[in-house]
Amino acid sequence: MSFRHAGPHSMSGLMALALLGTLLVQTLSGLLATRDLMIKAPLAHLLTAAALSQSYDWRRWGSILLLGLIVMHLLAVVLHWLVFKDNLVRPMLTGRKLAASSLRDVSFVSPLRALIVLG
């Protein structure tokens, strides 16, 4: 079964958004959350005691969610490799994917041009 395609799968984009969103929640809650009277978070003085407790709960649940998303991501990469014989580790690290014979006519934008558009 051949499942090779030129670009990332749409689920990859959703996973990236989920991971980045969870990291954002972790970052923001880390600026606010405090559990200990000796160590205060940088912005803990802006919140009430109840809100501090709530931000600590968000941080705790966010860490569990982040670990779950990481495990799901790694399992998906391994399953994709075992089922479809398509190694995704090198393209994730380098940003380049070897094209299948049916994709030889696909052309990609240069990385420099992509950075210029991104900027």
Wavefront OBJ file of the C-alpha trace (Angstrom):
o trace
v 0.000 0.000 0.000
v 1.551 3.276 -1.090
v 0.624 6.383 0.841
v 3.472 8.727 -0.094
v 2.569 12.335 -0.620
v 4.559 15.509 -1.140
v 3.502 17.581 1.847
v 2.486 16.940 5.417
v -0.810 15.294 6.235
v -3.575 17.563 7.551
v -3.510 15.713 10.872
v 0.144 16.749 11.222
v -0.933 20.369 11.119
v -3.625 19.785 13.706
v -1.140 18.011 15.956
v 1.321 20.885 15.586
v -1.409 23.360 16.555
v -2.437 21.225 19.528
v 1.163 20.933 20.739
v 1.825 24.663 20.308
v -1.455 25.573 22.005
v -0.691 23.322 24.952
v 2.807 24.793 25.207
v 1.253 28.280 25.231
v -1.054 27.276 28.093
v 1.926 25.827 29.954
v 3.947 29.010 29.448
v 1.191 31.376 30.532
v 0.164 29.268 33.512
v 3.823 29.000 34.525
v 4.008 32.774 34.755
v 1.020 32.765 37.087
v 0.949 29.453 38.923
v 2.446 29.098 42.344
v 2.070 26.276 44.816
v 4.565 27.239 47.396
v 4.904 30.332 49.579
v 8.687 30.318 49.194
v 8.735 30.312 45.386
v 6.434 32.789 43.670
v 5.684 32.871 39.972
v 6.687 36.137 38.239
v 3.105 37.354 37.766
v 1.504 35.706 40.804
v 0.936 39.070 42.496
v -1.649 39.941 39.812
v -4.073 37.181 40.832
v -6.192 36.315 43.839
v -5.582 33.130 45.833
v -8.452 31.360 44.076
v -7.150 32.358 40.643
v -3.643 31.196 41.593
v -5.039 27.827 42.570
v -6.939 27.657 39.287
v -3.812 28.527 37.265
v -1.901 25.798 39.086
v -4.649 23.325 38.148
v -4.449 24.480 34.504
v -0.705 23.926 34.588
v -1.054 20.449 36.068
v -3.700 19.362 33.540
v -1.768 21.032 30.726
v 1.314 18.973 31.520
v -0.728 15.771 31.420
v -2.278 16.824 28.100
v 1.138 17.751 26.668
v 2.600 14.361 27.603
v -0.417 12.627 26.055
v -0.043 14.601 22.817
v 3.666 13.781 22.647
v 2.966 10.062 23.100
v 0.214 10.189 20.440
v 2.565 12.000 18.055
v 5.345 9.454 18.525
v 2.924 6.539 18.128
v 1.557 8.045 14.909
v 5.057 8.419 13.478
v 5.939 4.803 14.367
v 2.638 3.457 12.998
v 3.066 5.460 9.791
v 6.522 3.978 9.411
v 5.365 0.398 10.089
v 2.131 0.481 8.070
v 3.018 2.743 5.137
v 6.809 2.174 5.112
v 7.311 5.950 5.069
v 9.973 7.247 7.453
v 8.841 10.654 8.767
v 11.679 11.268 11.223
v 14.207 12.583 8.676
v 11.701 14.974 7.018
v 10.656 16.287 10.444
v 14.280 16.993 11.359
v 15.571 18.265 8.005
v 12.442 19.671 6.369
v 13.135 17.664 3.198
v 11.349 14.553 2.012
v 12.434 12.217 -0.760
v 9.817 12.208 -3.482
v 8.196 8.975 -4.605
v 8.416 8.085 -8.292
v 4.854 9.328 -8.821
v 5.746 12.715 -7.328
v 8.742 13.559 -9.518
v 6.939 16.419 -11.258
v 6.202 18.250 -7.997
v 8.360 21.316 -7.402
v 8.957 22.905 -4.035
v 9.681 26.468 -3.026
v 13.215 27.176 -1.887
v 13.678 27.438 1.892
v 14.985 31.006 1.454
v 11.824 32.073 -0.350
v 9.689 30.421 2.350
v 11.574 32.357 5.055
v 11.079 35.616 3.178
v 7.336 35.002 2.895
v 7.188 34.006 6.558
v 9.005 37.210 7.543
l 1 2 3 4 5 6 7 8 9 10 11 12 13 14 15 16 17 18 19 20 21 22 23 24 25 26 27 28 29 30 31 32 33 34 35 36 37 38 39 40 41 42 43 44 45 46 47 48 49 50 51 52 53 54 55 56 57 58 59 60 61 62 63 64 65 66 67 68 69 70 71 72 73 74 75 76 77 78 79 80 81 82 83 84 85 86 87 88 89 90 91 92 93 94 95 96 97 98 99 100 101 102 103 104 105 106 107 108 109 110 111 112 113 114 115 116 117 118 119
